[in-house]
């Protein structure tokens, strides 16, 4: 009898351990890319590269605590599958509690809700190690440190599903006038020195939309020499329509960003140029009126070739200034073809061009590449 009870106990422990075991997941994305430079302000030579396009792996899981309450966790690391640089760069990670009735509360490091709105809208996400996705055109693609976030349960209505999300981020400085140095940082000594929110919607007809706002989030300003980092206020709207019956998906994003606080220690060296001083970066940031940008794209599945789809996207951003300074424009156009081997494996090819114009000179970079992506 004792042996039977022991066997039952061991079996129960094994089942509980199995139910709480974390799931391993991730993505490997590698491409062979060609770079052609057409610029009077850079010493870069045309070249070939093998790129790891934000490859990563992670562990995630959840475990029931009560009928309605679960503990949930996730931790991700970026890896350089091409062998360049170092591995185990920080990505999203959190620990939290989730209630089916009340929503989820998480503590950790996560993407801002403004950044998350681009998911499914940016058709060239992570291409060429982020050089061809909207990170190369718009500010706002940030991951925040030291956050507390809350996500409501999905509100289901007859017209579609809604969800509201919000987070706060602590600067963890000793004073309120601290400088920022890295994208995703907050500045100050309070619990909510920065915050981010979003409201999302989707329905069964293939329509989705989102509206988000970031306040005081450390962001890279691409329209300034050296692309310095300063805290930003950003409003972003996104929308997508999936016309399943014809295989066509249309996407759009629009946003406006303003400098929240120009205090920065991120003085940088522009490619092929002299170093930009901290004082010059702060002066330039204080002169920014706003950055206005948008993205439009389309993806189309080829009839009778369900595994093949073609896509194209155009990105634009204009940084305007308070004083007499010419607008800084960034334009990017990309076109590509995808081949879905199965639900986890995708081959792709693409062509793209990024043009930066400071009102006097166009600096163009052209990209071409082929790649393979595998999700596990």
FIVOBA-591283 format. One line per field, with one value per residue (C-alpha): residue in three letters; x, y, z. Coordinates in Angstrom, 3 decimals, decimal comma. Example, Ala and Ser with C-alpha at 12.3 -4.5 7.8 and 13.67 -1.06 7.14 Angstrom:
# residues 2
rest <- c(ALA|SER)
u <- c(12,300|13,670)
v <- c(-4,500|-1,060)
w <- c(7,800|7,140)
***
This chain:
# residues 376
rest <- c(UNK|UNK|UNK|UNK|UNK|UNK|UNK|UNK|UNK|UNK|UNK|UNK|UNK|UNK|UNK|UNK|UNK|UNK|UNK|UNK|UNK|UNK|UNK|UNK|UNK|UNK|UNK|UNK|UNK|UNK|UNK|UNK|UNK|UNK|UNK|UNK|UNK|UNK|UNK|UNK|UNK|UNK|UNK|UNK|UNK|UNK|UNK|UNK|UNK|UNK|UNK|UNK|UNK|UNK|UNK|UNK|UNK|UNK|UNK|UNK|UNK|UNK|UNK|UNK|UNK|UNK|UNK|UNK|UNK|UNK|UNK|UNK|UNK|UNK|UNK|UNK|UNK|UNK|UNK|UNK|UNK|UNK|UNK|UNK|UNK|UNK|UNK|UNK|UNK|UNK|UNK|UNK|UNK|UNK|UNK|UNK|UNK|UNK|UNK|UNK|UNK|UNK|UNK|UNK|UNK|UNK|UNK|UNK|UNK|UNK|UNK|UNK|UNK|UNK|UNK|UNK|UNK|UNK|UNK|UNK|UNK|UNK|UNK|UNK|UNK|UNK|UNK|UNK|UNK|UNK|UNK|UNK|UNK|UNK|UNK|UNK|UNK|UNK|UNK|UNK|UNK|UNK|UNK|UNK|UNK|UNK|UNK|UNK|UNK|UNK|UNK|UNK|UNK|UNK|UNK|UNK|UNK|UNK|UNK|UNK|UNK|UNK|UNK|UNK|UNK|UNK|UNK|UNK|UNK|UNK|UNK|UNK|UNK|UNK|UNK|UNK|UNK|UNK|UNK|UNK|UNK|UNK|UNK|UNK|UNK|UNK|UNK|UNK|UNK|UNK|UNK|UNK|UNK|UNK|UNK|UNK|UNK|UNK|UNK|UNK|UNK|UNK|UNK|UNK|UNK|UNK|UNK|UNK|UNK|UNK|UNK|UNK|UNK|UNK|UNK|UNK|UNK|UNK|UNK|UNK|UNK|UNK|UNK|UNK|UNK|UNK|UNK|UNK|UNK|UNK|UNK|UNK|UNK|UNK|UNK|UNK|UNK|UNK|UNK|UNK|UNK|UNK|UNK|UNK|UNK|UNK|UNK|UNK|UNK|UNK|UNK|UNK|UNK|UNK|UNK|UNK|UNK|UNK|UNK|UNK|UNK|UNK|UNK|UNK|UNK|UNK|UNK|UNK|UNK|UNK|UNK|UNK|UNK|UNK|UNK|UNK|UNK|UNK|UNK|UNK|UNK|UNK|UNK|UNK|UNK|UNK|UNK|UNK|UNK|UNK|UNK|UNK|UNK|UNK|UNK|UNK|UNK|UNK|UNK|UNK|UNK|UNK|UNK|UNK|UNK|UNK|UNK|UNK|UNK|UNK|UNK|UNK|UNK|UNK|UNK|UNK|UNK|UNK|UNK|UNK|UNK|UNK|UNK|UNK|UNK|UNK|UNK|UNK|UNK|UNK|UNK|UNK|UNK|UNK|UNK|UNK|UNK|UNK|UNK|UNK|UNK|UNK|UNK|UNK|UNK|UNK|UNK|UNK|UNK|UNK|UNK|UNK|UNK|UNK|UNK|UNK|UNK|UNK|UNK|UNK|UNK|UNK|UNK|UNK|UNK|UNK|UNK|UNK|UNK|UNK|UNK|UNK|UNK|UNK|UNK|UNK)
u <- c(0,000|2,847|4,559|1,322|0,877|4,515|4,062|0,924|2,723|5,727|3,405|1,527|4,751|5,842|2,580|2,780|6,367|5,442|2,568|4,882|7,780|8,809|8,468|11,526|10,858|12,710|13,670|16,722|16,816|19,902|20,340|23,014|22,792|24,314|24,933|25,398|26,151|25,554|26,597|29,062|29,023|30,200|33,380|31,507|32,355|29,823|29,988|28,374|27,296|25,851|23,334|21,620|18,269|17,381|17,645|16,689|15,539|13,553|11,740|8,153|5,432|2,585|1,247|-2,175|-2,288|-6,078|-8,978|-8,677|-5,096|-1,849|1,793|3,403|6,969|9,078|12,760|14,412|17,999|19,184|21,867|24,135|23,725|26,242|28,996|29,458|29,365|28,387|25,404|22,738|21,692|18,690|15,229|11,817|11,648|9,036|7,359|3,688|0,237|-2,740|-6,440|-8,970|-11,345|-9,005|-6,165|-2,382|0,177|3,854|7,179|10,344|11,742|9,322|8,617|6,661|3,034|3,687|6,377|4,075|1,512|3,904|3,673|1,916|2,035|5,767|6,054|9,872|10,312|13,942|15,243|19,024|19,368|16,681|18,180|15,199|12,333|10,720|13,527|15,554|12,915|10,900|11,643|9,698|10,911|11,866|12,151|11,806|13,707|12,278|8,604|5,319|2,624|-1,065|-3,104|-6,873|-8,742|-9,910|-13,327|-15,422|-18,273|-20,561|-18,395|-14,981|-12,409|-10,862|-7,926|-6,304|-2,684|-0,522|2,915|5,041|8,851|11,179|14,266|16,009|18,133|19,096|17,490|14,720|17,072|19,110|20,351|19,499|22,035|20,191|16,977|14,292|15,586|13,525|14,888|14,126|13,713|10,016|8,150|6,408|9,070|7,946|4,739|3,197|-0,387|-2,342|-5,880|-6,193|-9,084|-9,653|-12,615|-13,396|-13,565|-9,799|-9,781|-7,368|-6,386|-4,442|-3,765|-0,839|1,025|4,511|5,548|9,116|10,637|14,311|14,298|16,800|16,238|17,218|16,679|19,689|23,412|24,686|21,104|21,228|18,887|16,433|13,160|10,178|6,418|4,963|1,444|1,034|-1,945|-1,978|-4,446|-4,597|-7,204|-6,831|-8,981|-8,754|-10,975|-8,504|-5,284|-4,542|-3,471|-3,205|-1,299|-0,743|0,940|1,060|2,780|3,999|6,902|8,159|11,183|10,192|13,585|16,747|19,171|21,362|24,798|24,452|26,665|27,581|29,726|27,815|29,101|32,057|31,801|33,386|32,159|29,046|29,487|26,979|26,338|25,681|23,279|21,327|21,124|19,901|17,317|15,990|15,517|13,291|9,670|8,450|8,952|5,991|6,041|3,958|4,118|1,897|2,232|0,575|1,057|-0,499|-0,656|-0,233|-3,383|-2,833|0,569|-0,500|3,047|4,248|3,447|4,769|4,868|5,889|6,164|6,919|8,123|8,526|9,553|10,099|11,876|11,018|12,667|11,732|14,538|15,564|16,756|15,827|13,602|15,308|13,500|13,934|12,267|12,449|10,899|11,115|9,733|10,059|8,822|8,221|8,019|6,400|7,860|5,547|4,131|7,588|10,002|10,121|12,496|12,572|14,221|14,017|15,205|15,163|16,425|16,788|17,248|18,207|17,928|18,999|17,685|20,937|22,304|20,696|22,429|21,177|21,747|20,454|19,953|19,337|19,267|17,956|17,305|15,845|13,787|12,899|10,691|10,702)
v <- c(0,000|2,388|1,644|2,395|5,715|6,626|5,828|7,978|10,846|10,704|10,577|13,646|15,565|14,700|15,936|19,209|19,716|19,059|21,527|24,242|23,569|26,572|26,476|27,104|29,295|31,588|32,543|32,212|34,669|34,936|36,732|37,491|41,220|43,645|47,290|50,060|53,563|56,794|59,573|62,430|62,334|58,778|56,819|53,506|51,275|49,050|45,614|42,270|41,129|38,059|39,415|37,941|39,702|39,939|36,192|35,262|32,557|32,604|30,769|31,427|29,792|30,155|28,199|28,169|29,506|29,474|28,890|32,465|33,494|32,415|33,394|34,063|34,734|35,305|35,983|36,487|36,837|38,088|36,047|36,903|33,863|35,263|35,188|38,962|40,766|39,076|36,918|37,098|40,686|41,647|41,497|41,349|39,762|39,942|38,221|38,787|37,668|37,128|36,938|36,022|38,494|41,352|41,228|40,885|42,773|42,449|43,765|43,811|45,059|45,167|46,823|50,048|49,730|52,230|49,916|46,897|48,586|48,111|44,333|43,009|46,463|46,717|44,225|44,343|43,971|43,181|43,040|43,685|43,739|46,460|48,704|48,172|48,052|51,219|51,558|53,086|55,759|56,581|57,210|55,195|51,586|51,306|48,665|50,097|49,179|49,110|48,852|47,946|47,174|46,301|44,707|44,433|41,279|41,306|42,967|41,066|42,924|42,233|44,558|43,210|42,795|45,677|45,755|48,564|48,417|50,735|50,769|53,060|53,146|54,424|56,477|55,359|58,528|60,618|63,777|64,916|66,588|63,517|62,958|59,957|57,941|54,920|54,291|52,951|54,799|57,135|60,190|61,064|59,566|58,670|55,443|56,885|59,053|57,557|55,821|54,120|53,174|51,642|50,732|47,945|46,591|43,657|41,814|38,616|40,464|41,016|44,625|45,664|49,069|50,592|53,933|54,451|57,168|57,258|59,953|60,637|57,573|57,722|57,626|57,918|60,979|60,018|63,508|64,948|64,541|61,550|60,408|61,492|60,062|62,208|61,508|61,748|62,075|59,984|59,386|56,517|55,085|51,874|49,959|46,854|45,205|41,558|40,814|37,056|36,238|37,873|37,298|41,023|42,759|46,552|48,205|51,766|53,617|57,339|59,099|62,397|62,701|65,683|66,077|65,791|66,647|67,358|66,439|63,717|62,189|60,327|62,544|60,305|60,091|60,283|57,781|59,302|62,579|64,189|63,583|65,445|67,030|66,657|70,400|70,378|67,449|69,189|72,413|70,499|68,581|71,796|73,114|70,207|71,161|67,637|64,501|63,439|60,092|57,379|53,934|52,335|48,774|45,886|42,130|39,828|36,042|34,799|32,932|29,173|29,550|29,852|29,616|32,652|36,251|39,593|42,759|46,417|49,224|52,944|54,785|58,535|60,854|64,618|66,308|70,013|72,703|75,796|78,012|78,540|75,032|72,999|69,981|66,609|63,962|60,192|58,083|54,330|52,015|48,231|45,351|41,648|38,129|35,449|31,691|29,806|26,298|25,668|27,574|27,871|28,260|31,137|32,038|35,590|38,056|41,854|45,159|48,449|52,012|54,460|58,164|60,832|64,468|67,351|69,960|70,093|66,595|63,200|60,255|56,995|53,414|50,571|47,054|43,695|40,309|36,799|35,110|32,232|32,416|29,560|29,863|27,277)
w <- c(0,000|0,875|-2,440|-4,299|-2,487|-3,206|-6,903|-7,064|-5,286|-7,631|-10,622|-9,365|-8,816|-12,355|-13,832|-11,897|-12,988|-16,588|-16,501|-15,146|-17,534|-19,640|-23,411|-25,566|-28,610|-30,966|-34,494|-36,720|-39,612|-41,839|-45,142|-47,730|-48,509|-50,974|-49,956|-52,549|-51,283|-53,197|-50,854|-50,736|-46,938|-46,347|-46,905|-47,004|-49,937|-51,705|-50,106|-49,311|-45,845|-44,171|-41,657|-38,625|-38,670|-34,980|-34,371|-30,818|-28,452|-25,236|-22,487|-21,496|-19,450|-17,004|-14,078|-12,462|-8,911|-8,544|-10,913|-12,183|-11,346|-13,047|-12,743|-16,122|-17,214|-20,310|-21,001|-24,396|-25,633|-28,997|-30,770|-33,694|-35,885|-38,407|-35,770|-35,521|-32,203|-28,953|-28,064|-25,356|-25,859|-23,755|-25,280|-23,582|-20,128|-17,402|-14,472|-13,739|-12,743|-15,039|-14,289|-16,949|-15,324|-14,385|-16,919|-16,632|-14,525|-15,518|-14,212|-16,313|-19,633|-22,584|-25,930|-25,666|-26,709|-29,504|-30,891|-30,633|-32,865|-35,798|-35,487|-38,573|-40,202|-40,943|-43,817|-43,777|-40,023|-39,050|-42,639|-42,875|-39,081|-38,845|-41,555|-43,889|-41,387|-40,019|-37,444|-40,304|-40,938|-37,813|-34,172|-31,604|-31,960|-28,296|-25,606|-22,102|-18,948|-15,408|-16,351|-14,702|-17,268|-17,258|-20,052|-19,813|-20,776|-24,395|-24,532|-27,059|-28,717|-31,646|-33,755|-32,768|-29,987|-28,004|-25,587|-23,579|-22,436|-20,330|-18,745|-16,621|-16,515|-13,816|-14,684|-11,483|-11,398|-8,393|-9,729|-12,047|-14,539|-15,433|-18,993|-21,173|-23,136|-24,546|-26,473|-24,148|-21,096|-18,948|-17,151|-13,532|-10,078|-10,091|-10,815|-13,870|-15,527|-18,835|-19,870|-22,868|-23,757|-26,601|-27,597|-30,160|-32,219|-34,565|-36,016|-37,888|-41,218|-41,243|-40,035|-37,272|-35,891|-33,043|-31,389|-29,024|-27,114|-25,585|-23,118|-22,017|-23,713|-24,741|-28,559|-31,414|-33,637|-37,170|-38,606|-36,761|-37,343|-35,374|-34,552|-30,880|-28,252|-26,303|-24,560|-26,907|-26,915|-29,750|-30,991|-33,487|-35,310|-37,335|-39,466|-41,621|-43,840|-44,782|-47,836|-47,462|-50,428|-52,857|-50,883|-50,463|-47,235|-46,979|-44,116|-42,898|-40,030|-39,212|-36,321|-34,905|-32,465|-30,451|-28,190|-24,545|-22,994|-25,006|-22,190|-23,692|-23,321|-26,623|-28,784|-31,696|-34,787|-38,051|-40,604|-42,411|-40,482|-37,463|-33,930|-32,822|-29,415|-26,609|-26,608|-30,373|-30,026|-27,246|-29,277|-32,341|-30,307|-28,760|-32,297|-33,385|-33,964|-34,728|-36,765|-38,866|-40,614|-42,196|-43,787|-46,423|-47,649|-49,430|-49,546|-52,156|-52,313|-55,866|-57,049|-57,464|-55,761|-52,146|-50,821|-52,794|-51,905|-53,101|-51,049|-51,180|-48,655|-48,614|-45,502|-45,084|-42,239|-42,139|-39,249|-39,128|-37,019|-35,004|-36,320|-39,934|-40,727|-43,781|-43,215|-43,001|-45,072|-45,011|-47,691|-48,014|-50,565|-50,483|-52,529|-51,925|-52,476|-49,803|-50,185|-47,277|-47,118|-44,158|-41,184|-39,579|-42,505|-44,984|-47,799|-49,110|-51,466|-51,578|-53,025|-51,080|-51,174|-48,281|-49,086|-46,537|-47,613|-45,378|-47,806|-49,724|-50,341|-50,986|-49,295|-50,771|-49,700|-51,854|-50,515|-52,158|-50,483|-50,048|-46,734|-44,782|-41,595|-39,263|-36,181|-33,409)
***
